[in-house]
Amino acid sequence: MIKLIFFLIMIDIVYGMFKLNVRRCNQYDDYSINYLRYQYDFKYYPQFCNYEDKQFEMNNLEFMRYSLDEFWYACDYEYKKESSYYKKNELLWKDMWYDYGSCTPFSQYRYFNISIILFYNYKPQFKNCYYDNQYCDYYYDDKLFPVDDRFTSKIL
């Protein structure tokens, strides 16, 4: 009964959340952004978004190209048919936009900009990594404030 009341209170307080997933391409690389995803809760997220209205436009990202190349890049083993580092990154960003960004309430520019800001703010203190320290998850509420780790461990 107490869990049900707690759950109902949480539904009223939290209107969704965001998960920032960071990764290392290999044990020698630094961490980079993997994706920022809107989620209904800690477990469920939208899987089929309407990207007819939210087409990917590289022109929207040109002002942040340097930061994207620095913090959100494709691994060597991804997009093997492309030889250009920059083209691989563009394909990665396009995929992440259609898979996750188009499910958020953000414009394309805002989605990538927020992802970089959240990543940069957490960069010095990566923790909660799994799969041989290659992936880390960070959760934010619907207003993009970090969700306390102690709180998430109680729910899970």
N, CA, C and O atoms as a GROMACS GRO file, in nm:
protein
  624
    1MET      N    1   0.082  -0.120   0.000
    1MET     CA    2   0.000   0.000   0.000
    1MET      C    3   0.087   0.127   0.000
    1MET      O    4   0.058   0.224  -0.071
    2ILE      N    5   0.193   0.125   0.080
    2ILE     CA    6   0.282   0.241   0.087
    2ILE      C    7   0.349   0.264  -0.048
    2ILE      O    8   0.364   0.379  -0.091
    3LYS      N    9   0.390   0.156  -0.115
    3LYS     CA   10   0.452   0.169  -0.247
    3LYS      C   11   0.356   0.229  -0.348
    3LYS      O   12   0.396   0.310  -0.432
    4LEU      N   13   0.230   0.190  -0.340
    4LEU     CA   14   0.129   0.245  -0.431
    4LEU      C   15   0.111   0.394  -0.409
    4LEU      O   16   0.104   0.471  -0.505
    5ILE      N   17   0.104   0.436  -0.286
    5ILE     CA   18   0.089   0.579  -0.254
    5ILE      C   19   0.211   0.656  -0.303
    5ILE      O   20   0.198   0.762  -0.363
    6PHE      N   21   0.330   0.600  -0.277
    6PHE     CA   22   0.453   0.664  -0.323
    6PHE      C   23   0.453   0.676  -0.475
    6PHE      O   24   0.490   0.780  -0.530
    7PHE      N   25   0.412   0.570  -0.542
    7PHE     CA   26   0.408   0.570  -0.689
    7PHE      C   27   0.311   0.677  -0.740
    7PHE      O   28   0.344   0.748  -0.835
    8LEU      N   29   0.196   0.689  -0.681
    8LEU     CA   30   0.097   0.789  -0.724
    8LEU      C   31   0.147   0.931  -0.700
    8LEU      O   32   0.121   1.021  -0.780
    9ILE      N   33   0.219   0.950  -0.591
    9ILE     CA   34   0.277   1.082  -0.563
    9ILE      C   35   0.383   1.114  -0.669
    9ILE      O   36   0.389   1.227  -0.718
   10MET      N   37   0.465   1.015  -0.704
   10MET     CA   38   0.570   1.036  -0.803
   10MET      C   39   0.511   1.067  -0.940
   10MET      O   40   0.566   1.150  -1.013
   11ILE      N   41   0.402   1.003  -0.976
   11ILE     CA   42   0.338   1.031  -1.105
   11ILE      C   43   0.293   1.176  -1.109
   11ILE      O   44   0.301   1.242  -1.213
   12ASP      N   45   0.245   1.225  -0.997
   12ASP     CA   46   0.198   1.362  -0.991
   12ASP      C   47   0.315   1.461  -0.997
   12ASP      O   48   0.300   1.571  -1.052
   13ILE      N   49   0.430   1.425  -0.943
   13ILE     CA   50   0.543   1.516  -0.936
   13ILE      C   51   0.626   1.514  -1.065
   13ILE      O   52   0.661   1.620  -1.117
   14VAL      N   53   0.657   1.397  -1.116
   14VAL     CA   54   0.746   1.383  -1.231
   14VAL      C   55   0.665   1.358  -1.357
   14VAL      O   56   0.582   1.267  -1.360
   15TYR      N   57   0.687   1.438  -1.459
   15TYR     CA   58   0.614   1.426  -1.585
   15TYR      C   59   0.699   1.361  -1.693
   15TYR      O   60   0.677   1.385  -1.811
   16GLY      N   61   0.791   1.282  -1.655
   16GLY     CA   62   0.885   1.222  -1.747
   16GLY      C   63   1.025   1.260  -1.704
   16GLY      O   64   1.044   1.339  -1.612
   17MET      N   65   1.120   1.204  -1.770
   17MET     CA   66   1.259   1.230  -1.735
   17MET      C   67   1.346   1.214  -1.859
   17MET      O   68   1.299   1.173  -1.966
   18PHE      N   69   1.470   1.247  -1.843
   18PHE     CA   70   1.567   1.233  -1.950
   18PHE      C   71   1.682   1.147  -1.903
   18PHE      O   72   1.725   1.156  -1.788
   19LYS      N   73   1.732   1.064  -1.992
   19LYS     CA   74   1.847   0.979  -1.962
   19LYS      C   75   1.961   1.018  -2.056
   19LYS      O   76   1.946   1.012  -2.179
   20LEU      N   77   2.071   1.057  -1.999
   20LEU     CA   78   2.193   1.083  -2.074
   20LEU      C   79   2.280   0.959  -2.064
   20LEU      O   80   2.317   0.918  -1.954
   21ASN      N   81   2.312   0.899  -2.177
   21ASN     CA   82   2.397   0.781  -2.180
   21ASN      C   83   2.528   0.822  -2.245
   21ASN      O   84   2.530   0.875  -2.356
   22VAL      N   85   2.637   0.796  -2.175
   22VAL     CA   86   2.770   0.827  -2.229
   22VAL      C   87   2.846   0.696  -2.246
   22VAL      O   88   2.815   0.596  -2.182
   23ARG      N   89   2.946   0.698  -2.332
   23ARG     CA   90   3.019   0.574  -2.362
   23ARG      C   91   3.164   0.604  -2.394
   23ARG      O   92   3.203   0.718  -2.419
   24ARG      N   93   3.242   0.498  -2.394
   24ARG     CA   94   3.379   0.501  -2.444
   24ARG      C   95   3.383   0.402  -2.559
   24ARG      O   96   3.333   0.291  -2.547
   25CYS      N   97   3.442   0.441  -2.668
   25CYS     CA   98   3.451   0.351  -2.784
   25CYS      C   99   3.541   0.232  -2.756
   25CYS      O  100   3.518   0.122  -2.805
   26ASN      N  101   3.643   0.255  -2.676
   26ASN     CA  102   3.731   0.147  -2.632
   26ASN      C  103   3.797   0.191  -2.502
   26ASN      O  104   3.774   0.303  -2.456
   27GLN      N  105   3.877   0.106  -2.445
   27GLN     CA  106   3.934   0.134  -2.313
   27GLN      C  107   4.033   0.251  -2.312
   27GLN      O  108   4.067   0.303  -2.206
   28TYR      N  109   4.078   0.291  -2.428
   28TYR     CA  110   4.177   0.400  -2.436
   28TYR      C  111   4.114   0.536  -2.464
   28TYR      O  112   4.177   0.640  -2.443
   29ASP      N  113   3.989   0.536  -2.511
   29ASP     CA  114   3.922   0.662  -2.545
   29ASP      C  115   3.862   0.727  -2.421
   29ASP      O  116   3.839   0.663  -2.318
   30ASP      N  117   3.836   0.854  -2.435
   30ASP     CA  118   3.764   0.928  -2.331
   30ASP      C  119   3.614   0.904  -2.353
   30ASP      O  120   3.573   0.851  -2.456
   31TYR      N  121   3.534   0.942  -2.257
   31TYR     CA  122   3.389   0.928  -2.271
   31TYR      C  123   3.335   1.030  -2.370
   31TYR      O  124   3.387   1.140  -2.383
   32SER      N  125   3.229   0.991  -2.438
   32SER     CA  126   3.158   1.081  -2.528
   32SER      C  127   3.008   1.055  -2.512
   32SER      O  128   2.968   0.957  -2.449
   33ILE      N  129   2.928   1.140  -2.568
   33ILE     CA  130   2.783   1.125  -2.560
   33ILE      C  131   2.741   1.007  -2.649
   33ILE      O  132   2.788   0.992  -2.762
   34ASN      N  133   2.654   0.926  -2.597
   34ASN     CA  134   2.593   0.821  -2.678
   34ASN      C  135   2.454   0.867  -2.721
   34ASN      O  136   2.421   0.862  -2.840
   35TYR      N  137   2.372   0.911  -2.626
   35TYR     CA  138   2.240   0.967  -2.659
   35TYR      C  139   2.180   1.038  -2.538
   35TYR      O  140   2.221   1.015  -2.424
   36LEU      N  141   2.085   1.124  -2.565
   36LEU     CA  142   1.996   1.181  -2.464
   36LEU      C  143   1.857   1.136  -2.504
   36LEU      O  144   1.813   1.160  -2.616
   37ARG      N  145   1.788   1.072  -2.411
   37ARG     CA  146   1.659   1.013  -2.444
   37ARG      C  147   1.553   1.058  -2.343
   37ARG      O  148   1.577   1.056  -2.222
   38TYR      N  149   1.437   1.097  -2.393
   38TYR     CA  150   1.322   1.121  -2.307
   38TYR      C  151   1.267   0.987  -2.263
   38TYR      O  152   1.259   0.893  -2.342
   39GLN      N  153   1.229   0.977  -2.135
   39GLN     CA  154   1.172   0.854  -2.083
   39GLN      C  155   1.048   0.885  -2.000
   39GLN      O  156   1.037   0.991  -1.940
   40TYR      N  157   0.955   0.789  -1.999
   40TYR     CA  158   0.836   0.803  -1.915
   40TYR      C  159   0.871   0.783  -1.768
   40TYR      O  160   0.816   0.849  -1.680
   41ASP      N  161   0.963   0.692  -1.744
   41ASP     CA  162   1.014   0.661  -1.611
   41ASP      C  163   1.151   0.597  -1.629
   41ASP      O  164   1.211   0.611  -1.735
   42PHE      N  165   1.201   0.528  -1.527
   42PHE     CA  166   1.336   0.472  -1.535
   42PHE      C  167   1.346   0.356  -1.633
   42PHE      O  168   1.457   0.316  -1.670
   43LYS      N  169   1.235   0.302  -1.675
   43LYS     CA  170   1.239   0.181  -1.757
   43LYS      C  171   1.182   0.200  -1.897
   43LYS      O  172   1.232   0.139  -1.992
   44TYR      N  173   1.080   0.282  -1.913
   44TYR     CA  174   1.007   0.291  -2.039
   44TYR      C  175   1.032   0.424  -2.110
   44TYR      O  176   1.046   0.528  -2.046
   45TYR      N  177   1.037   0.417  -2.242
   45TYR     CA  178   1.061   0.535  -2.324
   45TYR      C  179   0.989   0.519  -2.457
   45TYR      O  180   0.960   0.407  -2.498
   46PRO      N  181   0.959   0.630  -2.524
   46PRO     CA  182   0.893   0.620  -2.655
   46PRO      C  183   0.986   0.556  -2.757
   46PRO      O  184   1.106   0.583  -2.760
   47GLN      N  185   0.930   0.470  -2.839
   47GLN     CA  186   1.013   0.402  -2.938
   47GLN      C  187   0.982   0.442  -3.082
   47GLN      O  188   1.066   0.426  -3.170
   48PHE      N  189   0.865   0.493  -3.105
   48PHE     CA  190   0.828   0.534  -3.241
   48PHE      C  191   0.783   0.679  -3.235
   48PHE      O  192   0.672   0.709  -3.192
   49CYS      N  193   0.869   0.767  -3.278
   49CYS     CA  194   0.840   0.909  -3.272
   49CYS      C  195   0.797   0.959  -3.409
   49CYS      O  196   0.825   0.897  -3.512
   50ASN      N  197   0.730   1.071  -3.408
   50ASN     CA  198   0.685   1.130  -3.534
   50ASN      C  199   0.794   1.223  -3.586
   50ASN      O  200   0.798   1.341  -3.549
   51TYR      N  201   0.882   1.172  -3.671
   51TYR     CA  202   0.985   1.260  -3.723
   51TYR      C  203   0.952   1.315  -3.860
   51TYR      O  204   1.038   1.372  -3.927
   52GLU      N  205   0.830   1.299  -3.900
   52GLU     CA  206   0.787   1.367  -4.024
   52GLU      C  207   0.793   1.518  -4.003
   52GLU      O  208   0.829   1.592  -4.094
   53ASP      N  209   0.756   1.562  -3.882
   53ASP     CA  210   0.757   1.705  -3.851
   53ASP      C  211   0.894   1.753  -3.802
   53ASP      O  212   0.917   1.874  -3.793
   54LYS      N  213   0.983   1.661  -3.773
   54LYS     CA  214   1.113   1.697  -3.716
   54LYS      C  215   1.226   1.637  -3.799
   54LYS      O  216   1.295   1.546  -3.753
   55GLN      N  217   1.243   1.686  -3.917
   55GLN     CA  218   1.348   1.637  -4.007
   55GLN      C  219   1.485   1.682  -3.958
   55GLN      O  220   1.498   1.790  -3.900
   56PHE      N  221   1.585   1.600  -3.980
   56PHE     CA  222   1.722   1.634  -3.944
   56PHE      C  223   1.780   1.731  -4.046
   56PHE      O  224   1.773   1.707  -4.167
   57GLU      N  225   1.835   1.840  -3.998
   57GLU     CA  226   1.898   1.941  -4.083
   57GLU      C  227   2.036   1.975  -4.027
   57GLU      O  228   2.046   2.037  -3.921
   58MET      N  229   2.140   1.934  -4.094
   58MET     CA  230   2.276   1.961  -4.048
   58MET      C  231   2.303   2.110  -4.036
   58MET      O  232   2.384   2.152  -3.953
   59ASN      N  233   2.238   2.191  -4.117
   59ASN     CA  234   2.257   2.336  -4.110
   59ASN      C  235   2.222   2.392  -3.972
   59ASN      O  236   2.278   2.493  -3.930
   60ASN      N  237   2.129   2.326  -3.901
   60ASN     CA  238   2.091   2.372  -3.767
   60ASN      C  239   2.203   2.351  -3.665
   60ASN      O  240   2.199   2.409  -3.557
   61LEU      N  241   2.300   2.269  -3.699
   61LEU     CA  242   2.404   2.233  -3.603
   61LEU      C  243   2.541   2.291  -3.636
   61LEU      O  244   2.636   2.270  -3.560
   62GLU      N  245   2.553   2.363  -3.744
   62GLU     CA  246   2.684   2.413  -3.786
   62GLU      C  247   2.751   2.500  -3.680
   62GLU      O  248   2.874   2.499  -3.669
   63PHE      N  249   2.674   2.576  -3.602
   63PHE     CA  250   2.733   2.664  -3.501
   63PHE      C  251   2.794   2.587  -3.385
   63PHE      O  252   2.878   2.640  -3.313
   64MET      N  253   2.753   2.463  -3.368
   64MET     CA  254   2.808   2.382  -3.259
   64MET      C  255   2.889   2.264  -3.311
   64MET      O  256   2.914   2.169  -3.237
   65ARG      N  257   2.927   2.269  -3.434
   65ARG     CA  258   2.999   2.157  -3.497
   65ARG      C  259   3.125   2.118  -3.419
   65ARG      O  260   3.150   2.000  -3.398
   66TYR      N  261   3.202   2.214  -3.378
   66TYR     CA  262   3.326   2.184  -3.305
   66TYR      C  263   3.295   2.108  -3.176
   66TYR      O  264   3.360   2.008  -3.146
   67SER      N  265   3.197   2.155  -3.099
   67SER     CA  266   3.161   2.088  -2.974
   67SER      C  267   3.106   1.948  -2.998
   67SER      O  268   3.137   1.855  -2.924
   68LEU      N  269   3.025   1.934  -3.101
   68LEU     CA  270   2.972   1.801  -3.134
   68LEU      C  271   3.086   1.705  -3.171
   68LEU      O  272   3.088   1.592  -3.124
   69ASP      N  273   3.178   1.749  -3.255
   69ASP     CA  274   3.291   1.664  -3.292
   69ASP      C  275   3.376   1.627  -3.170
   69ASP      O  276   3.435   1.519  -3.166
   70GLU      N  277   3.383   1.716  -3.074
   70GLU     CA  278   3.464   1.694  -2.954
   70GLU      C  279   3.396   1.601  -2.854
   70GLU      O  280   3.462   1.517  -2.793
   71PHE      N  281   3.264   1.614  -2.836
   71PHE     CA  282   3.194   1.543  -2.728
   71PHE      C  283   3.095   1.436  -2.774
   71PHE      O  284   3.046   1.358  -2.692
   72TRP      N  285   3.064   1.430  -2.903
   72TRP     CA  286   2.962   1.336  -2.951
   72TRP      C  287   3.007   1.282  -3.087
   72TRP      O  288   2.963   1.331  -3.191
   73TYR      N  289   3.092   1.184  -3.085
   73TYR     CA  290   3.153   1.136  -3.209
   73TYR      C  291   3.126   0.986  -3.228
   73TYR      O  292   3.099   0.913  -3.133
   74ALA      N  293   3.136   0.945  -3.352
   74ALA     CA  294   3.117   0.804  -3.388
   74ALA      C  295   3.244   0.726  -3.355
   74ALA      O  296   3.356   0.777  -3.369
   75CYS      N  297   3.225   0.603  -3.313
   75CYS     CA  298   3.339   0.514  -3.288
   75CYS      C  299   3.391   0.461  -3.422
   75CYS      O  300   3.320   0.463  -3.523
   76ASP      N  301   3.514   0.415  -3.421
   76ASP     CA  302   3.576   0.364  -3.544
   76ASP      C  303   3.497   0.250  -3.607
   76ASP      O  304   3.494   0.238  -3.730
   77TYR      N  305   3.433   0.169  -3.526
   77TYR     CA  306   3.362   0.052  -3.578
   77TYR      C  307   3.222   0.085  -3.630
   77TYR      O  308   3.153  -0.004  -3.682
   78GLU      N  309   3.178   0.209  -3.617
   78GLU     CA  310   3.046   0.249  -3.666
   78GLU      C  311   3.058   0.310  -3.806
   78GLU      O  312   3.158   0.373  -3.839
   79TYR      N  313   2.956   0.291  -3.885
   79TYR     CA  314   2.948   0.350  -4.019
   79TYR      C  315   3.074   0.320  -4.100
   79TYR      O  316   3.137   0.411  -4.153
   80LYS      N  317   3.109   0.195  -4.109
   80LYS     CA  318   3.233   0.152  -4.175
   80LYS      C  319   3.240   0.189  -4.323
   80LYS      O  320   3.349   0.203  -4.378
   81LYS      N  321   3.126   0.205  -4.386
   81LYS     CA  322   3.128   0.238  -4.529
   81LYS      C  323   3.175   0.382  -4.554
   81LYS      O  324   3.218   0.415  -4.664
   82GLU      N  325   3.167   0.464  -4.452
   82GLU     CA  326   3.212   0.604  -4.465
   82GLU      C  327   3.358   0.614  -4.423
   82GLU      O  328   3.397   0.561  -4.319
   83SER      N  329   3.436   0.681  -4.502
   83SER     CA  330   3.578   0.698  -4.467
   83SER      C  331   3.605   0.829  -4.395
   83SER      O  332   3.705   0.842  -4.325
   84SER      N  333   3.517   0.925  -4.411
   84SER     CA  334   3.538   1.056  -4.350
   84SER      C  335   3.488   1.058  -4.206
   84SER      O  336   3.375   1.019  -4.177
   85TYR      N  337   3.575   1.102  -4.116
   85TYR     CA  338   3.541   1.117  -3.975
   85TYR      C  339   3.420   1.208  -3.958
   85TYR      O  340   3.330   1.179  -3.879
   86TYR      N  341   3.417   1.317  -4.032
   86TYR     CA  342   3.308   1.415  -4.020
   86TYR      C  343   3.175   1.360  -4.072
   86TYR      O  344   3.070   1.388  -4.015
   87LYS      N  345   3.180   1.283  -4.179
   87LYS     CA  346   3.058   1.223  -4.234
   87LYS      C  347   3.004   1.117  -4.139
   87LYS      O  348   2.882   1.105  -4.122
   88LYS      N  349   3.092   1.039  -4.077
   88LYS     CA  350   3.049   0.940  -3.977
   88LYS      C  351   2.975   1.009  -3.863
   88LYS      O  352   2.870   0.962  -3.819
   89ASN      N  353   3.031   1.120  -3.815
   89ASN     CA  354   2.966   1.192  -3.706
   89ASN      C  355   2.830   1.244  -3.748
   89ASN      O  356   2.734   1.235  -3.672
   90GLU      N  357   2.821   1.298  -3.868
   90GLU     CA  358   2.692   1.348  -3.916
   90GLU      C  359   2.588   1.236  -3.924
   90GLU      O  360   2.472   1.257  -3.890
   91LEU      N  361   2.629   1.119  -3.968
   91LEU     CA  362   2.537   1.005  -3.973
   91LEU      C  363   2.494   0.963  -3.833
   91LEU      O  364   2.377   0.930  -3.810
   92LEU      N  365   2.587   0.966  -3.739
   92LEU     CA  366   2.554   0.934  -3.600
   92LEU      C  367   2.453   1.034  -3.545
   92LEU      O  368   2.354   0.994  -3.484
   93TRP      N  369   2.477   1.162  -3.565
   93TRP     CA  370   2.385   1.264  -3.512
   93TRP      C  371   2.248   1.252  -3.575
   93TRP      O  372   2.145   1.269  -3.509
   94LYS      N  373   2.246   1.222  -3.702
   94LYS     CA  374   2.118   1.204  -3.771
   94LYS      C  375   2.042   1.085  -3.711
   94LYS      O  376   1.923   1.096  -3.684
   95ASP      N  377   2.110   0.974  -3.690
   95ASP     CA  378   2.046   0.857  -3.629
   95ASP      C  379   1.996   0.887  -3.488
   95ASP      O  380   1.885   0.848  -3.451
   96MET      N  381   2.077   0.956  -3.409
   96MET     CA  382   2.037   0.988  -3.272
   96MET      C  383   1.919   1.085  -3.270
   96MET      O  384   1.833   1.076  -3.182
   97TRP      N  385   1.915   1.177  -3.365
   97TRP     CA  386   1.802   1.269  -3.373
   97TRP      C  387   1.674   1.192  -3.402
   97TRP      O  388   1.573   1.213  -3.335
   98TYR      N  389   1.679   1.102  -3.500
   98TYR     CA  390   1.557   1.028  -3.535
   98TYR      C  391   1.520   0.925  -3.429
   98TYR      O  392   1.401   0.902  -3.405
   99ASP      N  393   1.618   0.863  -3.365
   99ASP     CA  394   1.589   0.762  -3.264
   99ASP      C  395   1.543   0.823  -3.131
   99ASP      O  396   1.454   0.769  -3.066
  100TYR      N  397   1.604   0.934  -3.091
  100TYR     CA  398   1.577   0.988  -2.957
  100TYR      C  399   1.538   1.135  -2.956
  100TYR      O  400   1.443   1.173  -2.887
  101GLY      N  401   1.608   1.217  -3.030
  101GLY     CA  402   1.583   1.361  -3.026
  101GLY      C  403   1.445   1.401  -3.071
  101GLY      O  404   1.384   1.492  -3.015
  102SER      N  405   1.394   1.332  -3.173
  102SER     CA  406   1.261   1.367  -3.224
  102SER      C  407   1.150   1.330  -3.126
  102SER      O  408   1.036   1.372  -3.145
  103CYS      N  409   1.182   1.253  -3.023
  103CYS     CA  410   1.084   1.217  -2.919
  103CYS      C  411   1.078   1.320  -2.807
  103CYS      O  412   0.993   1.312  -2.719
  104THR      N  413   1.168   1.415  -2.810
  104THR     CA  414   1.172   1.518  -2.706
  104THR      C  415   1.090   1.639  -2.751
  104THR      O  416   1.057   1.652  -2.868
  105PRO      N  417   1.060   1.727  -2.658
  105PRO     CA  418   0.989   1.849  -2.696
  105PRO      C  419   1.081   1.957  -2.754
  105PRO      O  420   1.037   2.068  -2.781
  106PHE      N  421   1.208   1.924  -2.774
  106PHE     CA  422   1.309   2.022  -2.814
  106PHE      C  423   1.322   2.032  -2.965
  106PHE      O  424   1.295   1.938  -3.039
  107SER      N  425   1.366   2.150  -3.009
  107SER     CA  426   1.409   2.165  -3.148
  107SER      C  427   1.539   2.089  -3.164
  107SER      O  428   1.602   2.048  -3.066
  108GLN      N  429   1.580   2.070  -3.286
  108GLN     CA  430   1.704   1.996  -3.312
  108GLN      C  431   1.823   2.066  -3.247
  108GLN      O  432   1.904   2.002  -3.180
  109TYR      N  433   1.834   2.196  -3.266
  109TYR     CA  434   1.945   2.271  -3.208
  109TYR      C  435   1.945   2.257  -3.056
  109TYR      O  436   2.048   2.230  -2.995
  110ARG      N  437   1.828   2.274  -2.996
  110ARG     CA  438   1.819   2.268  -2.849
  110ARG      C  439   1.852   2.128  -2.797
  110ARG      O  440   1.918   2.114  -2.694
  111TYR      N  441   1.807   2.025  -2.866
  111TYR     CA  442   1.836   1.887  -2.824
  111TYR      C  443   1.986   1.863  -2.817
  111TYR      O  444   2.036   1.812  -2.716
  112PHE      N  445   2.058   1.898  -2.921
  112PHE     CA  446   2.202   1.874  -2.924
  112PHE      C  447   2.275   1.966  -2.827
  112PHE      O  448   2.372   1.925  -2.764
  113ASN      N  449   2.230   2.088  -2.815
  113ASN     CA  450   2.293   2.183  -2.724
  113ASN      C  451   2.276   2.137  -2.578
  113ASN      O  452   2.372   2.140  -2.502
  114ILE      N  453   2.157   2.097  -2.541
  114ILE     CA  454   2.131   2.048  -2.405
  114ILE      C  455   2.214   1.923  -2.377
  114ILE      O  456   2.269   1.908  -2.268
  115SER      N  457   2.224   1.834  -2.474
  115SER     CA  458   2.304   1.712  -2.456
  115SER      C  459   2.449   1.747  -2.426
  115SER      O  460   2.509   1.688  -2.336
  116ILE      N  461   2.504   1.841  -2.499
  116ILE     CA  462   2.643   1.882  -2.477
  116ILE      C  463   2.658   1.945  -2.339
  116ILE      O  464   2.754   1.915  -2.268
  117ILE      N  465   2.567   2.030  -2.301
  117ILE     CA  466   2.576   2.097  -2.170
  117ILE      C  467   2.568   1.996  -2.057
  117ILE      O  468   2.649   2.000  -1.964
  118LEU      N  469   2.472   1.904  -2.063
  118LEU     CA  470   2.459   1.802  -1.958
  118LEU      C  471   2.584   1.715  -1.952
  118LEU      O  472   2.634   1.685  -1.843
  119PHE      N  473   2.634   1.674  -2.066
  119PHE     CA  474   2.756   1.593  -2.071
  119PHE      C  475   2.874   1.669  -2.012
  119PHE      O  476   2.947   1.614  -1.929
  120TYR      N  477   2.892   1.791  -2.052
  120TYR     CA  478   3.006   1.871  -2.007
  120TYR      C  479   3.001   1.891  -1.855
  120TYR      O  480   3.104   1.889  -1.789
  121ASN      N  481   2.882   1.912  -1.801
  121ASN     CA  482   2.868   1.932  -1.657
  121ASN      C  483   2.901   1.807  -1.577
  121ASN      O  484   2.948   1.817  -1.464
  122TYR      N  485   2.877   1.689  -1.633
  122TYR     CA  486   2.905   1.564  -1.562
  122TYR      C  487   3.041   1.505  -1.596
  122TYR      O  488   3.087   1.413  -1.527
  123LYS      N  489   3.105   1.554  -1.697
  123LYS     CA  490   3.229   1.495  -1.749
  123LYS      C  491   3.334   1.464  -1.642
  123LYS      O  492   3.394   1.357  -1.646
  124PRO      N  493   3.360   1.553  -1.546
  124PRO     CA  494   3.467   1.524  -1.448
  124PRO      C  495   3.434   1.411  -1.350
  124PRO      O  496   3.524   1.362  -1.281
  125GLN      N  497   3.311   1.369  -1.342
  125GLN     CA  498   3.274   1.275  -1.235
  125GLN      C  499   3.196   1.153  -1.285
  125GLN      O  500   3.099   1.112  -1.220
  126PHE      N  501   3.234   1.096  -1.396
  126PHE     CA  502   3.160   0.981  -1.447
  126PHE      C  503   3.164   0.866  -1.346
  126PHE      O  504   3.269   0.832  -1.292
  127LYS      N  505   3.049   0.810  -1.325
  127LYS     CA  506   3.034   0.696  -1.235
  127LYS      C  507   2.913   0.616  -1.283
  127LYS      O  508   2.855   0.649  -1.386
  128ASN      N  509   2.876   0.514  -1.210
  128ASN     CA  510   2.763   0.428  -1.246
  128ASN      C  511   2.784   0.367  -1.384
  128ASN      O  512   2.690   0.351  -1.461
  129CYS      N  513   2.908   0.334  -1.415
  129CYS     CA  514   2.938   0.278  -1.546
  129CYS      C  515   2.918   0.127  -1.544
  129CYS      O  516   2.930   0.062  -1.440
  130TYR      N  517   2.888   0.073  -1.658
  130TYR     CA  518   2.867  -0.071  -1.670
  130TYR      C  519   2.930  -0.119  -1.800
  130TYR      O  520   2.978  -0.038  -1.880
  131TYR      N  521   2.930  -0.247  -1.821
  131TYR     CA  522   2.999  -0.310  -1.935
  131TYR      C  523   3.144  -0.265  -1.941
  131TYR      O  524   3.185  -0.196  -2.035
  132ASP      N  525   3.220  -0.304  -1.841
  132ASP     CA  526   3.364  -0.272  -1.835
  132ASP      C  527   3.391  -0.122  -1.841
  132ASP      O  528   3.483  -0.078  -1.911
  133ASN      N  529   3.313  -0.046  -1.769
  133ASN     CA  530   3.328   0.100  -1.762
  133ASN      C  531   3.312   0.169  -1.897
  133ASN      O  532   3.369   0.276  -1.918
  134GLN      N  533   3.237   0.110  -1.989
  134GLN     CA  534   3.220   0.172  -2.119
  134GLN      C  535   3.094   0.258  -2.128
  134GLN      O  536   3.092   0.351  -2.209
  135TYR      N  537   2.992   0.232  -2.051
  135TYR     CA  538   2.867   0.307  -2.059
  135TYR      C  539   2.828   0.359  -1.921
  135TYR      O  540   2.844   0.290  -1.821
  136CYS      N  541   2.775   0.481  -1.918
  136CYS     CA  542   2.727   0.541  -1.794
  136CYS      C  543   2.592   0.606  -1.820
  136CYS      O  544   2.569   0.661  -1.928
  137ASP      N  545   2.503   0.601  -1.723
  137ASP     CA  546   2.371   0.662  -1.734
  137ASP      C  547   2.355   0.771  -1.630
  137ASP      O  548   2.397   0.756  -1.515
  138TYR      N  549   2.294   0.882  -1.671
  138TYR     CA  550   2.261   0.991  -1.581
  138TYR      C  551   2.117   1.031  -1.608
  138TYR      O  552   2.076   1.045  -1.724
  139TYR      N  553   2.041   1.048  -1.502
  139TYR     CA  554   1.898   1.079  -1.516
  139TYR      C  555   1.870   1.221  -1.471
  139TYR      O  556   1.929   1.272  -1.375
  140TYR      N  557   1.778   1.284  -1.543
  140TYR     CA  558   1.737   1.421  -1.516
  140TYR      C  559   1.586   1.426  -1.515
  140TYR      O  560   1.520   1.351  -1.588
  141ASP      N  561   1.530   1.513  -1.432
  141ASP     CA  562   1.385   1.525  -1.431
  141ASP      C  563   1.339   1.604  -1.554
  141ASP      O  564   1.420   1.640  -1.639
  142ASP      N  565   1.211   1.629  -1.561
  142ASP     CA  566   1.156   1.696  -1.679
  142ASP      C  567   1.202   1.840  -1.693
  142ASP      O  568   1.182   1.901  -1.798
  143LYS      N  569   1.262   1.895  -1.590
  143LYS     CA  570   1.317   2.031  -1.596
  143LYS      C  571   1.470   2.028  -1.609
  143LYS      O  572   1.536   2.131  -1.596
  144LEU      N  573   1.525   1.909  -1.634
  144LEU     CA  574   1.667   1.885  -1.658
  144LEU      C  575   1.754   1.907  -1.535
  144LEU      O  576   1.871   1.943  -1.546
  145PHE      N  577   1.696   1.884  -1.417
  145PHE     CA  578   1.775   1.881  -1.294
  145PHE      C  579   1.814   1.737  -1.268
  145PHE      O  580   1.733   1.647  -1.288
  146PRO      N  581   1.937   1.713  -1.222
  146PRO     CA  582   1.980   1.574  -1.198
  146PRO      C  583   1.890   1.506  -1.095
  146PRO      O  584   1.848   1.567  -0.996
  147VAL      N  585   1.861   1.380  -1.121
  147VAL     CA  586   1.786   1.299  -1.027
  147VAL      C  587   1.888   1.234  -0.935
  147VAL      O  588   1.984   1.173  -0.981
  148ASP      N  589   1.867   1.248  -0.807
  148ASP     CA  590   1.961   1.198  -0.707
  148ASP      C  591   1.981   1.047  -0.719
  148ASP      O  592   1.883   0.973  -0.731
  149ASP      N  593   2.106   1.001  -0.717
  149ASP     CA  594   2.136   0.858  -0.728
  149ASP      C  595   2.074   0.778  -0.615
  149ASP      O  596   2.032   0.664  -0.635
  150ARG      N  597   2.068   0.836  -0.496
  150ARG     CA  598   2.008   0.762  -0.384
  150ARG      C  599   1.860   0.737  -0.413
  150ARG      O  600   1.807   0.631  -0.378
  151PHE      N  601   1.794   0.832  -0.475
  151PHE     CA  602   1.652   0.818  -0.507
  151PHE      C  603   1.631   0.710  -0.613
  151PHE      O  604   1.540   0.629  -0.600
  152THR      N  605   1.714   0.707  -0.715
  152THR     CA  606   1.697   0.609  -0.822
  152THR      C  607   1.722   0.468  -0.771
  152THR      O  608   1.653   0.375  -0.813
  153SER      N  609   1.817   0.449  -0.682
  153SER     CA  610   1.845   0.314  -0.634
  153SER      C  611   1.729   0.261  -0.551
  153SER      O  612   1.708   0.140  -0.548
  154LYS      N  613   1.654   0.347  -0.483
  154LYS     CA  614   1.538   0.303  -0.406
  154LYS      C  615   1.424   0.258  -0.497
  154LYS      O  616   1.353   0.163  -0.466
  155ILE      N  617   1.407   0.326  -0.609
  155ILE     CA  618   1.298   0.293  -0.700
  155ILE      C  619   1.328   0.164  -0.775
  155ILE      O  620   1.241   0.079  -0.792
  156LEU      N  621   1.451   0.150  -0.819
  156LEU     CA  622   1.489   0.032  -0.897
  156LEU      C  623   1.498  -0.086  -0.804
  156LEU      O  624   1.528  -0.197  -0.849
   0.00000   0.00000   0.00000
